[in-house]
Amino acid sequence: MKILITGSNGLLGQKLVQLITREGKHELIATARGENRLPFEKGYIFESLDITKEAEIEAIVKKHQPEVIINTAAMTNVDQCETEREDCWNLNVTAVEYLIKASKKHNAFLLQLSTDFIFDGEDGPYDEEAEANPVSYYGESKLAAEQLILESKIDWSIARTVLVYGIAHDMSRSNIILWVKKSLEEGKEIQVVDDQWRTPTLAEDLAKGCLLIAEKKAKGIFNISGDDLLTPYEMAVKTAEFFKLSQSSMTKTDSTKFKQTAKRPPKTGFILDKAKRELSYKPHTFEEGIKVLADQIK
């Protein structure tokens, strides 16, 4: 099967390229805006692609004729989306319109990545049938992209995920595990929120879930996340325990103490029954996820 990935320089994009090239069963076209930042070049073709430019999408899809397109490219910084709304909409919504058009024209199956932030967090964890009600512009943009796909006449799937964590090459963004580990090792005082709940997702698990969908061309909406419903404080405690670090400089707090541009849903998280049943999806526990990261740090 020929698979094209957008956003291959990002965390999920990198994990997908690693997974697909390691398995060696599919032809892979990795695309990203700008230069290829992956640390290896074998097993795939790289094309520079800005998905906010319709002509570029059409040219690349026409050239390679992929059977499946996996769209991992997005503006995911929730506060940035709130302040840079036009850029957010262009990347998260308009670009999806262009991908739908190209998928229709060249008969490709489109897998779109989405988020728990389409929900208001009043009634989590959620299944695939739950009613969306975003509380941030980021959530609105991702829901608008979902609606475009639902209304399209193409073969499609939507993979919704939650709080993705992992380590990738040449990436500046940290994650809660690395932040807690570094802070506690340095003896820094940290406050961690204990009134929000998520099912944190190991990037490798999300990549595997996406590949399972792609290989089956499984149509519809799938929740692809971790299975453990935790607060950030509980994640921090598990991290400290794993690395055998003192928790004396760590205190729990609530989200009202932090000034953030965008509102966050209090309790999301996903019910994974459908993905387990239809895709045989099996995520790591959060403790297992910490161990995966620990091995990568070494």
BARO-908248 format. One line per 4 residues: for each residue x, z, y of N, C-alpha, C. Coordinates in Angstrom, 3 decimals, m for minus. Last residue first. Example, Ala and Ser with C-alpha at 12.3 -4.5 7.8 and 13.67 -1.06 7.14 Angstrom:
# residues 2
12.850,7.080,m2.250,13.670,7.140,m1.060,12.900,7.870,0.030  13.190,7.800,m5.690,12.300,7.800,m4.500,13.200,7.800,m3.300;
END
This chain:
# residues 298
17.861,27.418,7.187,19.174,27.533,6.533,19.947,26.232,6.572  15.443,26.407,8.031,16.344,26.975,9.046,17.777,27.076,8.484  14.237,25.781,5.612,14.646,24.684,6.489,15.625,25.168,7.564  13.654,28.303,4.600,14.588,27.436,3.845,15.099,26.290,4.719;
11.805,29.091,6.538,13.062,29.857,6.367,14.098,29.015,5.631  9.709,27.297,6.056,10.449,27.244,7.316,11.801,27.943,7.207  8.950,28.212,3.513,9.338,26.805,3.699,10.169,26.668,4.973  8.233,30.865,4.150,9.396,30.621,3.277,9.888,29.173,3.401;
5.930,30.427,5.637,7.093,31.067,6.285,8.349,30.787,5.463  4.318,29.384,3.589,4.703,28.540,4.725,5.903,29.100,5.463  3.907,31.628,2.042,4.666,30.504,1.462,5.156,29.564,2.556  2.346,33.052,3.904,3.644,33.593,3.468,4.522,32.495,2.853;
0.094,31.390,4.007,0.916,31.554,5.206,2.299,32.109,4.847  m0.005,29.202,1.107,m0.425,30.406,1.831,0.472,30.529,3.062  m0.334,25.608,1.153,0.463,26.818,0.966,m0.261,28.009,1.603  m3.304,23.811,m0.044,m2.310,24.233,0.948,m1.496,25.447,0.514;
m4.328,21.229,m1.789,m3.974,22.628,m2.073,m2.894,23.087,m1.096  m6.757,18.811,m2.620,m5.851,19.360,m1.591,m5.605,20.836,m1.862  m8.301,17.072,m4.102,m7.405,18.005,m4.808,m6.340,18.561,m3.852  m10.215,15.731,m2.731,m8.838,15.230,m2.592,m7.847,16.001,m3.459;
m12.652,16.955,m3.281,m12.583,15.484,m3.280,m11.155,14.929,m3.237  m12.109,19.786,m3.310,m12.935,19.138,m4.333,m12.656,17.634,m4.419  m10.572,20.296,m1.063,m10.104,20.745,m2.383,m10.819,19.986,m3.500  m12.192,19.233,0.920,m10.864,18.648,0.699,m10.306,19.046,m0.666;
m14.442,20.972,0.659,m14.583,19.520,0.473,m13.229,18.876,0.161  m13.438,23.604,1.200,m14.038,23.262,m0.103,m14.074,21.753,m0.360  m12.329,24.811,3.410,m11.623,23.660,2.824,m12.243,23.144,1.523  m13.201,25.852,6.569,m13.575,25.967,5.157,m13.092,24.680,4.479;
m10.999,26.810,9.249,m11.766,25.835,8.480,m12.055,26.291,7.053  m10.834,28.171,12.606,m10.503,28.188,11.179,m11.454,27.283,10.414  m11.891,30.093,15.195,m12.157,28.800,14.538,m11.794,28.942,13.063  m12.712,32.165,17.665,m12.578,32.186,16.200,m12.926,30.820,15.618;
m12.464,31.509,20.530,m11.984,32.757,19.925,m11.749,32.691,18.419  m11.053,28.624,22.104,m12.137,29.173,21.274,m11.653,30.438,20.553  m9.666,28.912,25.396,m9.464,28.757,23.952,m10.683,29.283,23.201  m9.480,27.152,28.514,m10.119,28.166,27.666,m9.843,27.860,26.189;
m6.493,26.386,30.300,m7.647,25.971,29.494,m8.184,27.144,28.683  m4.545,27.971,31.600,m5.350,26.990,32.340,m6.632,26.644,31.590  m4.268,31.455,31.154,m4.064,30.107,30.626,m5.034,29.162,31.318  m3.007,34.537,31.367,m3.600,33.521,32.246,m3.269,32.144,31.680;
m3.799,37.200,29.207,m2.978,36.024,29.475,m3.724,35.048,30.378  m5.578,39.172,28.666,m4.356,39.585,29.380,m3.482,38.378,29.755  m7.527,38.182,27.074,m7.857,38.330,28.506,m6.623,38.690,29.328  m6.640,38.327,24.448,m6.431,37.072,25.180,m6.756,37.174,26.670;
m4.969,41.488,23.846,m6.077,40.540,23.711,m5.922,39.400,24.708  m2.268,42.715,21.712,m2.990,42.627,22.976,m4.199,41.717,22.774  0.131,44.686,19.953,m1.024,43.780,19.967,m1.720,43.852,21.322  3.727,44.557,20.211,2.442,45.237,20.407,1.309,44.222,20.401;
7.001,45.052,19.123,5.840,44.156,19.075,4.554,44.954,19.250  9.175,46.580,18.715,9.069,45.960,20.044,7.868,45.015,20.144  8.937,47.384,16.052,8.801,48.397,17.104,8.652,47.790,18.505  9.275,46.013,13.762,8.113,45.639,14.567,7.928,46.560,15.778;
12.312,44.745,12.450,11.574,45.868,13.019,10.439,45.363,13.905  12.277,42.423,9.723,12.608,42.755,11.113,11.747,43.919,11.596  12.189,40.844,7.326,12.620,42.249,7.334,13.106,42.674,8.726  11.022,38.419,7.228,12.432,38.415,7.643,13.016,39.845,7.741;
8.449,39.262,6.408,9.210,38.306,5.598,10.704,38.382,5.921  7.648,40.963,8.501,7.818,41.501,7.148,8.679,40.577,6.290  7.456,39.135,10.610,8.402,40.255,10.696,8.694,40.820,9.304  5.368,37.515,9.592,6.688,36.944,9.884,7.755,38.036,9.912;
3.263,39.322,9.466,3.724,38.685,8.224,5.124,38.081,8.404  3.049,39.853,12.228,3.369,40.935,11.289,3.920,40.346,9.985  2.281,37.316,13.177,3.538,37.920,13.631,3.995,39.026,12.690  m0.213,37.011,11.990,0.854,36.048,11.671,2.216,36.629,12.028;
m1.532,39.112,13.283,m1.346,39.184,11.824,m0.259,38.204,11.366  m1.485,38.017,15.886,m0.798,39.288,15.606,m0.539,39.447,14.099  m3.082,35.729,15.611,m1.650,35.582,15.892,m0.865,36.873,15.608  m5.212,36.348,12.724,m4.971,36.399,14.171,m3.477,36.135,14.399;
m6.314,34.150,10.048,m5.446,35.189,10.609,m5.486,35.186,12.133  m7.285,32.949,7.055,m7.828,33.199,8.396,m7.106,34.406,8.998  m5.683,30.649,5.032,m5.689,32.061,5.442,m6.194,32.202,6.875  m5.393,28.009,4.474,m6.554,28.677,3.875,m6.720,30.114,4.371;
m4.585,25.297,6.759,m4.267,26.387,5.860,m5.543,27.065,5.395  m6.338,22.104,6.600,m5.629,23.184,7.293,m5.092,24.162,6.260  m8.464,19.723,6.972,m7.143,19.828,6.343,m6.353,20.878,7.123  m11.653,18.631,6.472,m10.889,19.741,7.035,m9.593,19.864,6.257;
m12.755,15.312,6.922,m12.136,16.305,6.033,m11.441,17.380,6.847  m15.279,12.865,7.070,m14.550,13.922,7.769,m14.026,14.935,6.751  m14.972,9.500,5.645,m15.673,10.684,6.134,m14.756,11.672,6.832  m13.442,8.076,2.693,m14.185,7.962,3.951,m14.840,9.293,4.329;
m10.315,7.635,1.438,m11.477,8.523,1.353,m12.203,8.555,2.687  m8.273,6.108,0.391,m9.129,5.550,1.453,m10.460,6.313,1.457  m6.509,7.330,m1.213,m7.861,7.160,m1.767,m8.761,6.343,m0.835  m4.332,7.308,0.496,m4.211,6.682,m0.832,m5.575,6.432,m1.467;
m5.315,8.732,2.733,m4.897,7.333,2.862,m4.881,6.632,1.503  m5.763,11.311,1.682,m6.880,10.539,2.257,m6.535,9.052,2.273  m3.112,11.941,0.960,m4.173,11.939,m0.059,m5.381,11.125,0.416  m1.914,11.897,3.491,m1.532,10.882,2.501,m2.569,10.803,1.370;
m3.139,14.116,4.668,m3.327,12.783,5.255,m2.990,11.682,4.244  m2.159,16.170,3.009,m3.595,15.911,3.101,m3.889,14.520,3.646  0.591,15.974,3.604,0.118,15.717,2.233,m1.378,15.399,2.239  0.543,16.717,6.311,1.049,15.390,5.923,0.536,15.015,4.533;
m0.374,19.337,6.034,m1.183,18.361,6.768,m0.758,16.938,6.409  1.777,20.466,4.650,0.450,20.428,4.022,m0.438,19.386,4.699  3.821,20.245,6.549,3.950,19.533,5.263,2.609,19.420,4.541  2.910,22.004,8.519,2.949,20.557,8.801,3.068,19.728,7.520;
0.593,24.503,7.736,1.970,24.035,7.564,1.992,22.514,7.714  m1.728,25.898,9.859,m1.485,24.781,8.938,m0.010,24.423,8.901  m3.854,28.787,10.199,m2.651,28.015,10.552,m2.235,27.059,9.436  m6.822,29.258,11.049,m6.259,29.043,9.706,m5.011,28.173,9.890;
m7.442,31.925,13.471,m7.167,30.531,13.102,m6.796,30.478,11.608  m8.807,33.976,16.010,m8.595,33.739,14.573,m8.415,32.253,14.315  m8.088,36.433,18.479,m8.371,35.028,18.157,m8.015,34.822,16.690  m7.223,38.942,19.103,m8.674,38.686,19.190,m9.004,37.191,19.085;
m4.591,39.587,19.338,m5.252,40.008,18.097,m6.776,39.789,18.154  m1.510,38.324,20.592,m2.977,38.356,20.665,m3.591,38.707,19.304  1.327,40.241,21.300,0.723,39.185,20.485,m0.786,39.401,20.386  4.167,40.776,23.217,2.750,41.093,23.059,2.091,39.927,22.328;
7.480,41.990,22.778,6.508,40.890,22.753,5.090,41.426,22.551  10.653,42.790,23.869,9.274,43.293,23.820,8.334,42.091,23.787  13.488,41.853,21.853,12.608,41.636,23.012,11.237,42.273,22.785  15.455,41.870,19.935,14.920,43.144,20.408,14.023,43.027,21.628;
16.261,39.602,18.742,16.910,39.911,20.027,16.393,41.215,20.636  14.571,39.581,16.582,16.022,39.663,16.326,16.779,40.061,17.590  12.168,39.200,17.925,12.427,40.491,17.272,13.909,40.669,16.958  12.506,36.546,18.860,12.232,37.652,19.790,12.585,39.003,19.174;
12.866,35.054,16.487,13.916,35.086,17.521,13.739,36.300,18.435  10.384,35.561,15.159,11.683,35.829,14.519,12.772,36.013,15.573  8.490,34.599,17.025,8.495,36.012,16.617,9.859,36.389,16.035  9.260,31.865,17.121,9.216,32.691,18.338,9.298,34.179,17.993;
8.940,30.979,14.490,10.270,30.943,15.101,10.342,31.851,16.328  6.129,31.422,14.251,7.082,32.030,13.313,8.476,32.102,13.935  4.912,29.902,16.283,4.793,31.366,16.290,5.819,32.036,15.382  7.256,27.411,17.443,6.000,27.815,16.808,6.031,29.328,16.670;
8.411,25.163,20.057,8.623,26.175,19.020,7.303,26.396,18.273  9.366,21.946,21.094,8.303,22.942,20.957,8.559,23.881,19.785  11.400,20.063,20.947,11.596,21.222,21.817,10.556,22.320,21.556  12.981,18.362,18.296,11.734,18.741,18.963,11.895,20.048,19.714;
14.836,17.249,16.470,14.862,16.865,17.890,13.556,17.198,18.606  12.893,17.418,13.501,14.152,17.037,14.136,13.927,16.761,15.624  10.749,20.274,13.010,11.048,18.847,12.969,12.338,18.581,13.726  8.964,22.739,11.358,10.225,22.420,12.031,10.463,20.929,11.884;
5.673,24.097,12.024,6.716,23.504,11.191,7.966,23.273,12.011  2.095,24.250,12.310,3.434,24.804,12.546,4.426,24.163,11.588  m1.006,23.708,13.866,0.017,23.175,12.963,1.380,23.774,13.322  m3.904,24.638,14.359,m2.639,25.324,14.654,m1.520,24.914,13.684;
m5.834,22.650,12.187,m5.780,23.884,12.983,m4.332,24.357,13.141  m7.659,19.485,11.856,m6.677,20.494,11.476,m6.633,21.627,12.496  m9.455,16.811,10.365,m9.401,17.883,11.367,m8.416,18.957,10.900  m9.366,13.522,9.881,m8.756,14.741,9.328,m8.659,15.760,10.460;
m11.625,11.008,9.265,m11.159,11.944,10.287,m10.606,13.177,9.573  m11.608,7.554,8.377,m11.640,8.955,7.986,m11.154,9.777,9.172  m13.197,4.314,7.900,m12.485,5.357,8.642,m12.530,6.699,7.929  m13.835,0.957,8.299,m13.636,2.002,7.296,m12.741,3.068,7.928;
m15.943,0.181,11.212,m14.745,0.047,10.369,m14.782,1.082,9.239  m17.671,0.182,13.297,m18.094,m0.524,12.078,m16.909,m0.726,11.120  m18.162,3.330,15.064,m17.492,2.049,14.793,m17.998,1.441,13.481  m19.163,5.824,15.459,m20.014,4.698,15.885,m19.417,3.339,15.536;
m17.054,7.432,14.620,m18.343,7.528,13.924,m19.240,6.328,14.235  m15.177,6.751,16.600,m14.945,6.370,15.199,m16.247,6.389,14.400  m16.324,7.881,18.870,m16.005,6.442,18.850,m15.851,5.959,17.408  m16.338,10.558,18.074,m17.615,9.850,18.256,m17.421,8.341,18.270;
m13.601,11.186,18.078,m14.377,11.251,16.831,m15.660,10.429,16.951  m13.148,10.952,20.828,m12.475,10.029,19.894,m13.200,10.009,18.551  m14.642,13.126,21.735,m15.007,11.763,22.175,m14.380,10.715,21.252  m13.157,15.194,20.612,m14.521,14.961,20.137,m14.992,13.560,20.524;
m10.847,14.991,22.124,m10.761,14.766,20.679,m12.142,14.532,20.069  m11.852,15.598,24.678,m11.221,14.290,24.422,m11.166,13.994,22.929  m12.795,18.223,24.373,m13.730,17.143,24.740,m13.148,15.773,24.390  m10.373,19.552,23.830,m11.430,19.502,22.816,m12.429,18.394,23.083;
m9.160,19.160,26.377,m8.524,18.668,25.153,m9.568,18.513,24.050  m10.900,20.603,27.962,m10.869,19.141,28.118,m10.185,18.487,26.914  m12.744,23.138,26.111,m11.605,22.666,26.913,m11.656,21.145,27.005  m14.730,23.765,24.397,m14.656,24.595,25.611,m13.465,24.204,26.492;
m17.023,21.737,22.416,m15.695,22.093,22.930,m15.742,22.903,24.226  m18.809,21.830,19.909,m19.136,22.260,21.272,m17.840,22.700,21.952  m20.249,20.534,16.868,m19.143,20.652,17.827,m19.651,21.074,19.200  m21.627,22.020,14.023,m21.895,21.335,15.295,m20.774,21.607,16.291;
m20.429,21.337,10.676,m20.697,22.236,11.808,m20.842,21.451,13.114  m19.657,19.910,8.487,m20.989,19.612,9.042,m21.293,20.412,10.315  m17.269,20.852,7.529,m17.273,19.519,8.158,m18.595,19.189,8.845  m17.226,24.384,8.495,m17.137,23.286,7.526,m17.271,21.961,8.279;
m15.320,27.004,10.148,m16.274,25.893,10.144,m16.107,24.970,8.943  m15.166,30.650,10.410,m14.620,29.319,10.181,m15.704,28.265,9.913  m16.826,30.561,13.718,m15.878,30.095,12.714,m15.776,31.067,11.536  m18.503,30.786,15.953,m19.096,30.885,14.617,m18.142,30.408,13.511;
m17.390,30.338,18.375,m18.350,31.448,18.296,m18.793,31.721,16.860  m15.781,28.180,18.894,m15.168,29.387,18.328,m16.091,30.592,18.262  m16.578,25.706,19.702,m16.502,26.751,20.731,m15.947,28.071,20.208  m14.666,22.805,18.544,m15.667,23.871,18.381,m15.482,24.962,19.441;
m12.566,21.197,18.855,m13.868,20.576,19.178,m14.990,21.614,19.063  m10.383,22.541,17.930,m10.758,22.788,19.323,m11.975,21.967,19.773  m9.628,21.728,15.448,m10.620,22.808,15.505,m11.103,23.067,16.930  m9.215,18.101,15.551,m8.811,19.475,15.804,m9.969,20.470,15.716;
m7.886,15.012,14.107,m8.697,15.766,15.056,m8.391,17.263,14.932  m6.605,11.788,13.456,m6.390,13.233,13.429,m7.255,13.907,14.488  m7.969,9.085,11.633,m7.790,9.718,12.931,m7.600,11.222,12.761  m7.316,6.304,9.833,m7.385,7.759,9.696,m7.017,8.389,11.033;
m8.750,3.232,9.115,m8.186,4.070,10.177,m8.414,5.554,9.887  m7.963,0.359,7.321,m8.626,1.663,7.232,m7.956,2.566,8.262  m8.200,m2.974,8.644,m7.413,m1.789,8.261,m8.314,m0.559,8.196  m8.856,m5.644,9.479,m9.386,m5.050,8.248,m8.534,m3.887,7.734;
m8.248,m6.662,11.916,m7.274,m6.903,10.836,m7.623,m6.146,9.547  m10.407,m5.944,13.538,m9.935,m7.337,13.528,m9.063,m7.640,12.312  m10.572,m3.179,13.099,m11.704,m4.058,12.768,m11.230,m5.501,12.594  m8.130,m2.320,14.076,m8.489,m2.047,12.671,m9.608,m2.971,12.215;
m8.342,m3.055,16.753,m7.320,m3.692,15.911,m7.623,m3.496,14.431  m10.452,m1.320,17.514,m10.562,m2.780,17.680,m9.598,m3.523,16.765  m9.308,1.181,16.984,m10.536,0.770,16.279,m10.674,m0.752,16.321  m7.245,1.142,18.832,m6.923,1.199,17.400,m8.123,0.786,16.551;
m8.693,1.185,21.220,m7.823,0.038,20.911,m7.484,m0.013,19.425  m9.931,3.702,20.999,m10.746,2.472,21.130,m9.932,1.252,20.724  m7.645,5.256,21.094,m8.407,5.205,19.836,m9.360,4.006,19.838  m6.938,4.984,23.749,m6.044,4.436,22.718,m6.753,4.320,21.369;
m9.027,6.450,24.932,m8.931,5.000,25.152,m8.056,4.339,24.088  m8.367,9.125,23.809,m9.658,8.439,23.650,m9.522,6.916,23.776  m5.804,10.128,24.148,m6.651,10.718,23.105,m7.944,9.956,22.846  m4.626,8.667,26.241,m3.934,8.791,24.953,m4.874,9.232,23.827;
m6.546,8.756,28.317,m5.923,7.481,27.915,m5.329,7.570,26.513  m7.064,11.493,28.545,m8.127,10.585,28.101,m7.553,9.258,27.602  m4.545,12.422,29.465,m5.142,12.947,28.232,m6.177,11.965,27.684  m4.331,11.082,31.895,m3.354,10.808,30.829,m3.899,11.257,29.472;
m6.509,12.333,33.212,m6.480,10.877,33.019,m5.520,10.486,31.895  m5.866,15.086,33.275,m7.016,14.591,32.521,m6.982,13.090,32.253  m3.922,17.239,33.495,m3.589,15.798,33.533,m4.648,15.022,32.751  m5.045,19.752,33.143,m4.551,19.390,34.483,m4.242,17.896,34.611;
m5.826,19.833,30.462,m6.745,20.340,31.493,m6.351,19.849,32.881  m3.590,19.005,29.090,m4.794,18.156,29.066,m5.770,18.550,30.184  m1.990,21.241,29.476,m1.609,19.972,30.114,m2.804,19.019,30.161  m3.273,23.040,27.785,m3.264,23.286,29.234,m2.912,22.024,30.016;
m2.800,21.858,25.261,m4.176,22.118,25.714,m4.244,22.331,27.223  m1.028,19.329,24.082,m0.826,20.513,24.909,m2.126,20.795,25.667  m1.490,16.914,22.874,m2.021,18.105,22.205,m1.778,19.397,22.985  m2.122,13.647,23.011,m1.681,14.720,23.899,m2.315,15.995,23.364;
m1.077,11.827,20.052,m2.092,12.458,20.900,m1.402,13.340,21.924  m0.662,10.173,16.960,m0.268,10.263,18.373,m1.401,10.864,19.195  m1.495,9.707,14.446,m1.088,11.086,14.724,m0.745,11.271,16.204  m3.371,7.650,12.724,m3.108,7.911,14.141,m2.798,9.386,14.376;
m2.619,5.490,10.279,m2.787,6.934,10.485,m2.398,7.249,11.926  m4.014,2.695,8.788,m3.363,3.181,10.011,m3.661,4.681,10.111  m3.680,0.665,5.925,m4.103,1.945,6.489,m3.313,2.239,7.761  m2.691,m1.843,5.580,m3.982,m1.535,4.949,m4.578,m0.268,5.553;
m1.176,m3.745,8.250,m1.269,m2.560,7.395,m2.649,m2.412,6.772  0.091,m6.196,9.450,m1.119,m6.192,8.617,m1.212,m4.972,7.692  2.243,m6.731,11.146,2.491,m6.020,9.877,1.292,m5.970,8.935  1.262,m8.275,13.327,2.560,m8.595,12.703,2.676,m7.989,11.300;
m1.107,m6.984,14.050,m1.143,m8.390,13.611,0.127,m8.752,12.834  m0.058,m4.557,14.882,m0.978,m4.587,13.737,m1.063,m6.007,13.174  1.513,m5.398,17.079,2.141,m4.713,15.937,1.250,m4.764,14.694  m0.408,m6.625,18.793,0.782,m7.362,18.345,1.395,m6.728,17.088;
m2.279,m4.558,19.251,m2.698,m5.816,18.615,m1.495,m6.554,18.035  m0.639,m2.682,20.588,m1.294,m2.361,19.314,m1.644,m3.632,18.558  0.015,m4.167,22.889,1.081,m3.715,21.969,0.501,m3.377,20.597  m2.449,m4.509,24.113,m1.710,m5.699,23.655,m0.604,m5.318,22.670;
m3.157,m1.880,24.864,m3.929,m2.603,23.842,m3.153,m3.777,23.261  m1.438,0.941,25.313,m1.379,m0.482,25.702,m1.992,m1.336,24.581  m1.354,3.390,24.294,m2.247,3.235,25.457,m2.238,1.798,25.965  0.543,3.374,22.322,m0.839,3.087,21.909,m1.824,3.058,23.084;
3.485,1.860,22.314,2.728,2.720,23.219,1.254,2.424,22.952  6.030,1.581,19.979,4.622,1.273,20.270,4.017,2.329,21.189  8.716,0.290,18.169,8.323,1.031,19.371,6.905,0.601,19.752  8.926,0.533,14.684,8.533,m0.300,15.824,8.192,0.616,16.998;
10.802,0.695,11.707,10.378,1.341,12.950,10.032,0.299,14.009  10.176,0.734,8.246,10.455,m0.111,9.417,9.996,0.675,10.643  11.782,2.701,5.648,10.658,2.336,6.516,11.131,1.382,7.605  14.051,3.325,4.237,12.764,3.478,3.563,11.553,3.132,4.406;
16.330,4.860,6.594,16.045,4.111,5.365,14.623,4.345,4.890  17.070,6.409,8.719,16.489,5.091,9.015,16.067,4.318,7.771  16.909,9.749,10.089,17.269,8.811,9.007,16.514,7.509,9.226  15.945,11.358,12.096,17.370,11.453,11.772,17.819,10.531,10.634;
13.833,9.848,14.596,14.010,10.371,13.234,15.491,10.355,12.851  13.302,8.692,16.973,14.058,9.951,17.011,14.234,10.566,15.622  13.270,5.511,18.282,13.088,6.255,17.033,13.951,7.524,17.077  12.198,5.318,21.756,13.135,5.105,20.652,12.753,5.933,19.427;
8.784,4.737,22.840,10.221,4.893,23.080,11.039,4.661,21.823  6.213,5.924,20.791,6.582,5.473,22.130,8.075,5.725,22.340  6.305,4.764,17.383,6.259,5.828,18.384,6.609,5.229,19.736  5.736,4.071,13.919,5.731,3.659,15.318,5.659,4.880,16.225;
6.660,2.902,10.777,6.603,4.083,11.651,6.670,3.611,13.091  5.397,1.511,8.046,5.776,1.130,9.400,5.572,2.374,10.268  6.085,1.366,4.605,5.781,2.192,5.766,6.285,1.567,7.059  4.802,0.829,1.387,5.534,0.246,2.517,5.118,0.999,3.769;
4.935,3.419,m1.146,4.244,2.602,m0.147,5.220,1.964,0.834  6.373,5.058,m2.785,5.312,4.243,m3.403,4.704,3.232,m2.437  8.297,7.012,m2.102,8.705,5.622,m2.324,7.659,4.706,m2.922  8.548,9.709,m1.584,7.774,9.289,m2.761,8.022,7.823,m3.113;
10.096,9.592,0.743,10.600,10.330,m0.422,9.873,9.889,m1.692  8.459,8.204,2.484,9.723,7.577,2.072,10.298,8.268,0.831  6.353,10.067,2.717,6.093,8.719,2.186,7.384,8.041,1.729  7.652,12.382,3.782,6.876,12.433,2.534,6.737,11.045,1.913;
8.830,11.435,6.187,9.646,12.059,5.134,8.937,12.024,3.782  6.523,10.554,7.539,7.593,9.598,7.211,8.464,10.157,6.087  5.167,13.020,7.771,4.569,11.902,7.021,5.626,10.883,6.614  6.913,14.462,9.394,6.643,14.953,8.034,6.020,13.849,7.166;
6.774,12.930,11.755,8.044,13.074,11.031,7.817,13.511,9.587  4.053,13.301,12.431,4.599,11.965,12.176,5.879,12.028,11.364  3.941,16.058,12.939,3.222,15.493,11.788,3.775,14.125,11.427  5.765,16.062,15.246,5.919,16.941,14.073,5.231,16.370,12.835;
6.652,12.708,16.428,6.054,14.039,16.512,6.211,14.820,15.220  7.488,10.156,15.964,8.491,11.103,16.471,7.966,12.545,16.525  5.260,8.700,15.242,6.189,9.096,14.172,7.317,10.012,14.649  2.864,7.767,16.422,3.389,9.101,16.743,4.422,9.602,15.754;
1.208,6.052,13.730,1.534,6.199,15.145,2.082,7.610,15.371  1.976,4.310,10.773,1.794,5.617,11.404,2.082,5.492,12.891  0.717,2.198,8.313,1.299,2.279,9.647,0.963,3.632,10.255  1.266,1.198,4.992,0.738,2.222,5.893,1.473,2.168,7.220;
0.435,m0.713,2.269,1.184,m0.748,3.522,0.512,0.194,4.520  0.847,0.000,m1.189,0.000,0.000,0.000,0.888,0.000,1.247;
END
